[in-house]
Amino acid sequence: MLKGNVGESSPVVCNDKIIVCTKTGVVSILDCDSGKLLWEYDTGEQIVGSPAIIKDHFMILTAKGTLFCFGKE
């Protein structure tokens, strides 16, 4: 179902959603109940760590050291 191997990254559950990162750089948000894909973004860089959530944002750090921040505004 995911576009790549999750590798070392652990999925994170927040507000009835699951955030999953793959080693190939794809970040996906799935609905907890249905498993339906709600959002997806390809960072273009390998991700080996788990997402961090702070208030209305979540952050992803890539293996190259790029920090992606997603959220409202």
N, CA, C and O atoms as CSV, one atom per row, in Angstrom:
chain,resi,resn,atom,element,x,y,z
A,1,MET,N,N,0.817,-1.189,0.000
A,1,MET,CA,C,0.000,0.000,0.000
A,1,MET,C,C,0.863,1.257,0.000
A,1,MET,O,O,0.496,2.252,-0.624
A,2,LEU,N,N,2.011,1.230,0.692
A,2,LEU,CA,C,2.891,2.396,0.714
A,2,LEU,C,C,3.836,2.366,-0.471
A,2,LEU,O,O,4.118,1.305,-1.027
A,3,LYS,N,N,4.321,3.529,-0.851
A,3,LYS,CA,C,5.241,3.638,-1.981
A,3,LYS,C,C,6.684,3.578,-1.494
A,3,LYS,O,O,7.428,4.550,-1.623
A,4,GLY,N,N,7.071,2.454,-0.944
A,4,GLY,CA,C,8.432,2.281,-0.479
A,4,GLY,C,C,8.489,1.574,0.862
A,4,GLY,O,O,7.473,1.401,1.535
A,5,ASN,N,N,9.694,1.168,1.237
A,5,ASN,CA,C,9.958,0.485,2.494
A,5,ASN,C,C,10.015,1.501,3.632
A,5,ASN,O,O,10.675,2.532,3.496
A,6,VAL,N,N,9.344,1.236,4.741
A,6,VAL,CA,C,9.344,2.145,5.879
A,6,VAL,C,C,10.719,2.201,6.527
A,6,VAL,O,O,11.107,3.255,7.032
A,7,GLY,N,N,11.461,1.116,6.531
A,7,GLY,CA,C,12.808,1.123,7.100
A,7,GLY,C,C,12.814,1.405,8.587
A,7,GLY,O,O,12.085,0.755,9.337
A,8,GLU,N,N,13.622,2.363,9.037
A,8,GLU,CA,C,13.784,2.669,10.457
A,8,GLU,C,C,12.728,3.627,10.996
A,8,GLU,O,O,12.625,3.798,12.210
A,9,SER,N,N,11.953,4.245,10.137
A,9,SER,CA,C,10.953,5.223,10.551
A,9,SER,C,C,9.723,4.536,11.135
A,9,SER,O,O,9.163,3.626,10.524
A,10,SER,N,N,9.309,4.972,12.316
A,10,SER,CA,C,8.092,4.438,12.925
A,10,SER,C,C,6.903,5.321,12.562
A,10,SER,O,O,7.020,6.547,12.567
A,11,PRO,N,N,5.762,4.716,12.246
A,11,PRO,CA,C,4.563,5.516,11.999
A,11,PRO,C,C,4.154,6.258,13.273
A,11,PRO,O,O,4.418,5.792,14.381
A,12,VAL,N,N,3.513,7.409,13.110
A,12,VAL,CA,C,3.058,8.204,14.245
A,12,VAL,C,C,1.549,8.405,14.106
A,12,VAL,O,O,1.061,8.756,13.032
A,13,VAL,N,N,0.806,8.179,15.209
A,13,VAL,CA,C,-0.641,8.374,15.223
A,13,VAL,C,C,-0.959,9.679,15.926
A,13,VAL,O,O,-0.464,9.939,17.023
A,14,CYS,N,N,-1.793,10.509,15.287
A,14,CYS,CA,C,-2.183,11.799,15.852
A,14,CYS,C,C,-3.536,12.205,15.286
A,14,CYS,O,O,-3.718,12.224,14.069
A,15,ASN,N,N,-4.489,12.532,16.159
A,15,ASN,CA,C,-5.816,13.013,15.729
A,15,ASN,C,C,-6.470,12.104,14.691
A,15,ASN,O,O,-6.914,12.580,13.646
A,16,ASP,N,N,-6.533,10.816,14.963
A,16,ASP,CA,C,-7.171,9.833,14.087
A,16,ASP,C,C,-6.520,9.706,12.718
A,16,ASP,O,O,-7.158,9.269,11.760
A,17,LYS,N,N,-5.240,10.090,12.624
A,17,LYS,CA,C,-4.492,9.963,11.387
A,17,LYS,C,C,-3.154,9.289,11.685
A,17,LYS,O,O,-2.642,9.364,12.802
A,18,ILE,N,N,-2.603,8.639,10.681
A,18,ILE,CA,C,-1.306,7.990,10.799
A,18,ILE,C,C,-0.354,8.659,9.808
A,18,ILE,O,O,-0.663,8.763,8.621
A,19,ILE,N,N,0.789,9.106,10.290
A,19,ILE,CA,C,1.815,9.681,9.422
A,19,ILE,C,C,2.899,8.619,9.249
A,19,ILE,O,O,3.449,8.109,10.226
A,20,VAL,N,N,3.195,8.295,7.993
A,20,VAL,CA,C,4.174,7.259,7.688
A,20,VAL,C,C,5.196,7.821,6.703
A,20,VAL,O,O,4.830,8.506,5.747
A,21,CYS,N,N,6.475,7.532,6.936
A,21,CYS,CA,C,7.548,7.952,6.036
A,21,CYS,C,C,8.243,6.714,5.485
A,21,CYS,O,O,8.423,5.727,6.198
A,22,THR,N,N,8.630,6.768,4.219
A,22,THR,CA,C,9.345,5.643,3.618
A,22,THR,C,C,10.812,6.004,3.401
A,22,THR,O,O,11.184,7.177,3.370
A,23,LYS,N,N,11.622,4.980,3.253
A,23,LYS,CA,C,13.047,5.197,2.984
A,23,LYS,C,C,13.260,5.904,1.645
A,23,LYS,O,O,14.289,6.545,1.437
A,24,THR,N,N,12.293,5.787,0.744
A,24,THR,CA,C,12.412,6.427,-0.572
A,24,THR,C,C,12.012,7.897,-0.536
A,24,THR,O,O,12.121,8.588,-1.550
A,25,GLY,N,N,11.548,8.392,0.624
A,25,GLY,CA,C,11.258,9.817,0.769
A,25,GLY,C,C,9.810,10.220,0.677
A,25,GLY,O,O,9.507,11.412,0.622
A,26,VAL,N,N,8.907,9.262,0.659
A,26,VAL,CA,C,7.482,9.577,0.557
A,26,VAL,C,C,6.872,9.684,1.951
A,26,VAL,O,O,7.036,8.795,2.788
A,27,VAL,N,N,6.158,10.802,2.187
A,27,VAL,CA,C,5.441,11.022,3.443
A,27,VAL,C,C,3.957,10.839,3.139
A,27,VAL,O,O,3.430,11.475,2.226
A,28,SER,N,N,3.284,9.980,3.893
A,28,SER,CA,C,1.861,9.715,3.666
A,28,SER,C,C,1.078,9.925,4.948
A,28,SER,O,O,1.563,9.633,6.041
A,29,ILE,N,N,-0.142,10.437,4.803
A,29,ILE,CA,C,-1.078,10.529,5.928
A,29,ILE,C,C,-2.270,9.660,5.585
A,29,ILE,O,O,-2.894,9.814,4.535
A,30,LEU,N,N,-2.577,8.734,6.500
A,30,LEU,CA,C,-3.677,7.793,6.308
A,30,LEU,C,C,-4.724,7.991,7.395
A,30,LEU,O,O,-4.399,8.394,8.512
A,31,ASP,N,N,-5.973,7.707,7.069
A,31,ASP,CA,C,-7.053,7.719,8.053
A,31,ASP,C,C,-6.929,6.469,8.921
A,31,ASP,O,O,-6.780,5.363,8.400
A,32,CYS,N,N,-6.988,6.642,10.245
A,32,CYS,CA,C,-6.828,5.499,11.171
A,32,CYS,C,C,-7.909,4.444,10.983
A,32,CYS,O,O,-7.617,3.248,11.020
A,33,ASP,N,N,-9.137,4.864,10.784
A,33,ASP,CA,C,-10.247,3.907,10.706
A,33,ASP,C,C,-10.288,3.144,9.388
A,33,ASP,O,O,-10.425,1.921,9.380
A,34,SER,N,N,-10.170,3.857,8.280
A,34,SER,CA,C,-10.337,3.227,6.974
A,34,SER,C,C,-9.022,2.832,6.304
A,34,SER,O,O,-9.006,1.968,5.427
A,35,GLY,N,N,-7.912,3.467,6.717
A,35,GLY,CA,C,-6.636,3.235,6.051
A,35,GLY,C,C,-6.515,3.996,4.743
A,35,GLY,O,O,-5.530,3.842,4.021
A,36,LYS,N,N,-7.509,4.812,4.435
A,36,LYS,CA,C,-7.535,5.580,3.188
A,36,LYS,C,C,-6.424,6.632,3.173
A,36,LYS,O,O,-6.175,7.305,4.172
A,37,LEU,N,N,-5.767,6.758,2.026
A,37,LEU,CA,C,-4.727,7.763,1.845
A,37,LEU,C,C,-5.375,9.149,1.790
A,37,LEU,O,O,-6.226,9.406,0.939
A,38,LEU,N,N,-4.967,10.044,2.702
A,38,LEU,CA,C,-5.520,11.391,2.763
A,38,LEU,C,C,-4.603,12.436,2.126
A,38,LEU,O,O,-5.071,13.452,1.611
A,39,TRP,N,N,-3.289,12.177,2.167
A,39,TRP,CA,C,-2.311,13.158,1.687
A,39,TRP,C,C,-1.000,12.449,1.458
A,39,TRP,O,O,-0.684,11.473,2.137
A,40,GLU,N,N,-0.229,12.943,0.492
A,40,GLU,CA,C,1.066,12.340,0.213
A,40,GLU,C,C,2.016,13.394,-0.354
A,40,GLU,O,O,1.600,14.286,-1.093
A,41,TYR,N,N,3.294,13.278,0.002
A,41,TYR,CA,C,4.314,14.214,-0.481
A,41,TYR,C,C,5.616,13.464,-0.661
A,41,TYR,O,O,6.023,12.700,0.215
A,42,ASP,N,N,6.270,13.674,-1.786
A,42,ASP,CA,C,7.560,13.047,-2.063
A,42,ASP,C,C,8.659,14.067,-1.803
A,42,ASP,O,O,8.759,15.064,-2.518
A,43,THR,N,N,9.478,13.831,-0.794
A,43,THR,CA,C,10.542,14.763,-0.435
A,43,THR,C,C,11.718,14.684,-1.403
A,43,THR,O,O,12.505,15.625,-1.507
A,44,GLY,N,N,11.837,13.573,-2.103
A,44,GLY,CA,C,12.951,13.381,-3.007
A,44,GLY,C,C,14.244,12.994,-2.299
A,44,GLY,O,O,15.291,12.886,-2.936
A,45,GLU,N,N,14.179,12.784,-0.988
A,45,GLU,CA,C,15.350,12.412,-0.203
A,45,GLU,C,C,14.995,11.259,0.730
A,45,GLU,O,O,13.839,11.111,1.128
A,46,GLN,N,N,15.975,10.453,1.073
A,46,GLN,CA,C,15.750,9.307,1.959
A,46,GLN,C,C,15.356,9.772,3.356
A,46,GLN,O,O,15.930,10.722,3.890
A,47,ILE,N,N,14.372,9.094,3.940
A,47,ILE,CA,C,13.936,9.387,5.307
A,47,ILE,C,C,14.193,8.147,6.156
A,47,ILE,O,O,13.724,7.057,5.828
A,48,VAL,N,N,14.933,8.314,7.241
A,48,VAL,CA,C,15.220,7.177,8.119
A,48,VAL,C,C,14.673,7.392,9.529
A,48,VAL,O,O,14.650,6.451,10.321
A,49,GLY,N,N,14.234,8.606,9.860
A,49,GLY,CA,C,13.707,8.898,11.185
A,49,GLY,C,C,12.189,8.999,11.180
A,49,GLY,O,O,11.552,9.037,10.128
A,50,SER,N,N,11.635,9.041,12.366
A,50,SER,CA,C,10.189,9.161,12.524
A,50,SER,C,C,9.767,10.626,12.531
A,50,SER,O,O,10.559,11.496,12.894
A,51,PRO,N,N,8.521,10.910,12.132
A,51,PRO,CA,C,8.033,12.285,12.168
A,51,PRO,C,C,7.932,12.798,13.605
A,51,PRO,O,O,7.726,12.021,14.537
A,52,ALA,N,N,8.079,14.105,13.770
A,52,ALA,CA,C,7.870,14.760,15.068
A,52,ALA,C,C,6.658,15.669,14.926
A,52,ALA,O,O,6.505,16.354,13.915
A,53,ILE,N,N,5.793,15.675,15.941
A,53,ILE,CA,C,4.580,16.490,15.898
A,53,ILE,C,C,4.641,17.546,16.984
A,53,ILE,O,O,4.910,17.244,18.147
A,54,ILE,N,N,4.387,18.793,16.595
A,54,ILE,CA,C,4.320,19.915,17.533
A,54,ILE,C,C,3.113,20.753,17.154
A,54,ILE,O,O,3.075,21.349,16.078
A,55,LYS,N,N,2.130,20.797,18.039
A,55,LYS,CA,C,0.873,21.521,17.817
A,55,LYS,C,C,0.252,21.121,16.485
A,55,LYS,O,O,-0.064,19.949,16.285
A,56,ASP,N,N,0.069,22.074,15.566
A,56,ASP,CA,C,-0.592,21.798,14.290
A,56,ASP,C,C,0.389,21.488,13.162
A,56,ASP,O,O,0.022,21.555,11.989
A,57,HIS,N,N,1.622,21.151,13.504
A,57,HIS,CA,C,2.646,20.897,12.500
A,57,HIS,C,C,3.334,19.555,12.743
A,57,HIS,O,O,3.366,19.045,13.863
A,58,PHE,N,N,3.876,19.004,11.676
A,58,PHE,CA,C,4.759,17.853,11.852
A,58,PHE,C,C,5.998,18.061,11.010
A,58,PHE,O,O,5.955,18.690,9.953
A,59,MET,N,N,7.098,17.526,11.493
A,59,MET,CA,C,8.388,17.723,10.852
A,59,MET,C,C,9.029,16.393,10.498
A,59,MET,O,O,8.875,15.391,11.196
A,60,ILE,N,N,9.754,16.422,9.384
A,60,ILE,CA,C,10.462,15.257,8.883
A,60,ILE,C,C,11.898,15.690,8.620
A,60,ILE,O,O,12.133,16.714,7.979
A,61,LEU,N,N,12.854,14.919,9.112
A,61,LEU,CA,C,14.264,15.176,8.846
A,61,LEU,C,C,14.767,14.093,7.899
A,61,LEU,O,O,14.619,12.903,8.175
A,62,THR,N,N,15.360,14.505,6.787
A,62,THR,CA,C,15.866,13.532,5.819
A,62,THR,C,C,17.292,13.120,6.165
A,62,THR,O,O,17.944,13.736,7.007
A,63,ALA,N,N,17.758,12.078,5.506
A,63,ALA,CA,C,19.123,11.589,5.726
A,63,ALA,C,C,20.160,12.628,5.302
A,63,ALA,O,O,21.280,12.621,5.814
A,64,LYS,N,N,19.805,13.524,4.373
A,64,LYS,CA,C,20.719,14.588,3.923
A,64,LYS,C,C,20.726,15.785,4.882
A,64,LYS,O,O,21.555,16.685,4.745
A,65,GLY,N,N,19.807,15.794,5.846
A,65,GLY,CA,C,19.747,16.883,6.807
A,65,GLY,C,C,18.731,17.956,6.474
A,65,GLY,O,O,18.706,18.999,7.128
A,66,THR,N,N,17.893,17.730,5.477
A,66,THR,CA,C,16.840,18.692,5.138
A,66,THR,C,C,15.678,18.517,6.108
A,66,THR,O,O,15.226,17.395,6.336
A,67,LEU,N,N,15.195,19.607,6.677
A,67,LEU,CA,C,14.067,19.568,7.595
A,67,LEU,C,C,12.834,20.075,6.867
A,67,LEU,O,O,12.795,21.219,6.413
A,68,PHE,N,N,11.829,19.218,6.760
A,68,PHE,CA,C,10.547,19.579,6.161
A,68,PHE,C,C,9.559,19.834,7.282
A,68,PHE,O,O,9.481,19.053,8.230
A,69,CYS,N,N,8.805,20.919,7.184
A,69,CYS,CA,C,7.774,21.244,8.164
A,69,CYS,C,C,6.446,21.398,7.434
A,69,CYS,O,O,6.329,22.190,6.498
A,70,PHE,N,N,5.453,20.638,7.868
A,70,PHE,CA,C,4.135,20.657,7.249
A,70,PHE,C,C,3.099,21.033,8.295
A,70,PHE,O,O,3.236,20.681,9.467
A,71,GLY,N,N,2.062,21.749,7.874
A,71,GLY,CA,C,0.975,22.081,8.781
A,71,GLY,C,C,0.184,23.268,8.288
A,71,GLY,O,O,0.353,23.739,7.163
A,72,LYS,N,N,-0.668,23.731,9.147
A,72,LYS,CA,C,-1.486,24.902,8.831
A,72,LYS,C,C,-0.613,26.142,8.840
A,72,LYS,O,O,0.105,26.403,9.805
A,73,GLU,N,N,-0.678,26.894,7.772
A,73,GLU,CA,C,0.049,28.151,7.611
A,73,GLU,C,C,1.525,27.978,7.805
A,73,GLU,O,O,2.278,28.946,7.702
